[in-house]
Amino acid sequence: MDEKLGKFIDDFAALVQLAQAGNHKATAGTQLLEALTEHLGLPAEKLAVVEEQIPPHRFVDADIVLAELAATDPQGRLVGIGGGGQRHHASLSDMVQQSQLFPQFPLAQPDFVNMAVGPDTQRQAVAFGLRLFSYDGGSLAVLQRAADPRAGRQSAALELVAGTAETGAAFLAEYRRRMDSQSVLQGQVISLTMGEYGPSSGGVTFHHRPRLKEQEVVLPSGLLQKVAGHVVGIASHRQSLREHGQHLKRGVLLYGPPGTGKTHTVRYLLGQGGGTTAILLSGGSLARISEAARIARALQPSMVVLEDCDLIAEDRSFGHGPQPLLFEVLDAMDGLDEDADVAFVLTTNRPDLLERALAQRPGRVDLAVEIPLPALAERTGLLRLYSRHAAFSPQALQSAAERTAGTTASFARELVRRAVLTAAAADEAVADAHLYAAVDELMADTESLTRSLLGSAAGTVPAQSHGQQ
């Protein structure tokens, strides 16, 4: 064999290898189309795709429901779809059609994302994956994808293609039934947050349910019981109210100066509502009130807490129309059925900013309760509560309470903290003298701004020095 013939044979062998490699790539690129066609028993490109939108906060619920339904077929399988970033911009229908002309969507490993299902627990949900399984005697393929704002997808979705229309309809009916009856949010305390791409892509944060004892909430006599009876107690009579045609939906407004204990009262209510779904909104997340109302309606009994509503009394920046955001809050409250076991709890430092709007929508709030500045008895109780790990005498607590008229619960907490810090700085055991020193410090003329920031009405009232008492 001469040298030229040998080189020709070598070059021809290399050419065959390149052709085989190219053919392999093309085959891999058509795997999606082939897998769907084989599983469904019909040409996949000729079947319609049905898309089911999923709110981002319900995506983990959808993952659980879909996994349960797919598990009824022991032969079912979960696969991923390759193809780089293009797969995130293309629908399942697009990928099927494009696979006929430009093989670019091979089968791959599915993508997963960790999602919270409680304050301390997470679930590994399918972020992008194709489930191939049988349901109700027919074949089904469901592409599950999480929301991806970067790809222009504000909602999560299921994209479904079935061998017959009847199979697809039966699956969707059962899927929706389960989504309506089960959720990881049921009975949880959650807050809705504003995401980077706006409220539609924001997430859900789970919180531990507070566990406050009644004696840990120091309010005027009977006030806490009045609020709790309206928010929590009414629910125990839900059956009687419904039988007699009386409304169960209720609204409570807690108002008073900053630092008096409105949020602390809310925490107590949350602890009393075991099994109640609680949705917390504050600041910019108040723009998600409509979404919160939908969750509250679906997951009754429920409580919706809207903190510092005065901040959005005239705010139109988050709304979708010309009316202030507060009116959207009231519209959401009005949209629930009267027999809905939903309690709305609103807090505000400025009831005067809300009164006009609430008066124009009578009945949305049926109880308004002032959380006032603590009187002498409450100030003494607050100091006793916050210093339960210190050794202050009853006389010292009484004296400190008398000298701090016009101050708030927040002030009492800070007063005790200052006393402990004073003792620590002197490397001494905490004693009455440190409490007296903290009173002198915080009630001095130079601390008027500090007192104001702690919510005290005594910001400009100097206190007499304790001297040698």
Helices and strands as residue ranges (DSSP letters): H 3-29, H 31-40, G 44-46, E 50-54, G 56-58, H 59-70, E 77-81, H 86-89, H 92-101, E 107-108, E 111-116, E 122-135, E 138-145, G 149-151, E 156-162, H 165-181, E 189-192, G 199-201, E 204-207, G 214-216, H 223-231, G 233-237, H 238-243, E 250-255, H 262-272, E 277-282, G 283-288, H 289-298, E 302-307, G 309-312, H 325-334, E 342-348, H 351-360, E 367-370, H 376-386, H 394-402, H 409-425, H 432-442, G 445-447, H 448-453
